Amino acid sequence: MANFILLFLLIITQVLGDIFLSKAMKIFGEVNLVNSESWMPFIIYLLTSFWVWLGVITLIFCLVLYLTVLSKLDLSYILSIHSLTYLLNALFAWLILDETISNMRFLGTLIITIGVFIVGLSKSLYEDRQRYNFNILLMGLSLSFYMSKTWWAIAIIALADSTGDLCLARGMKQVGEVNFKSLNGLFEQIGKVIINPLIMLGVLCQAIAFLSFILVLSWADLSFVRPATALTYICSILGAKFWLKEKVSLGRFIGIVFIVIGLIINR
């Protein structure tokens, strides 16, 4: 029951944080990184905007919940449940931000959600003889998208976010399960979190992904951007394969196919 509540709060805080930040950037408008004169007004806005601060505080709380859940549950299970945020982001963007969600975009988001869910829950091993097909799939993905500034930003978000996920997951396994029963034990674990290099690297990567996310929201709709960041899961699979030496399972391969199809439809 406790884990269910933590996962529920994790999903809600993630979605609300995204909504608050998107609302803030819609108020400010598009950020022109080429023009250096626009940097200072943008920085001042980030430091003084109520919606930005509300989004940041919400996502900090979300990060604390994420670290807590990582110490208790497998990353693959967390990511599968977390896939619900894509549908909720689209729903909230329509209800709160008045974004126009086309049938194709909603269909793409739904397919991406299913793909991430399959990737997360898959446990069966997949034979190495399918590696060729896996590589062909990734090549097809790279050729399917025109690399506009939006997709460059999403690629940076996906790479930074997936690296952060892998580092945080491995770091929290080293720290151990978070224990709220003992105050002294909790402070001791917080100390371990602060000095753990993998966790600090993960937080840095998440910060890069966060800043990139804010920038892309200044010109693109949340209902498009958040589902597109499902590229994170493909990067995570590659990281798990080459860094953690895990095999790509059949279920994960099928899930990636769903994600790719959803991304192509969503674009």
VENLIN-V17075 format. One line per field, one symbol per residue. burial: + if it has 9 or more other C-alpha atoms within 8 Angstrom, else -. A space follows every 50 residues. Layout:
burial->???
//
This chain:
burial->-----++-++++++++++++++++++-+--+------++--+--++--+- +++++++++-++--+++++++---++++++++++++++++-+++--+-+- +---++++++++++++++++++---++------+--+---+---+----+ +++++++++++++++++++++++-+-++------++--+--++--+-+++ ++++++-+++-++++++++++++++++++++++++++-+++-----++++ ++++++++++++++++-
//
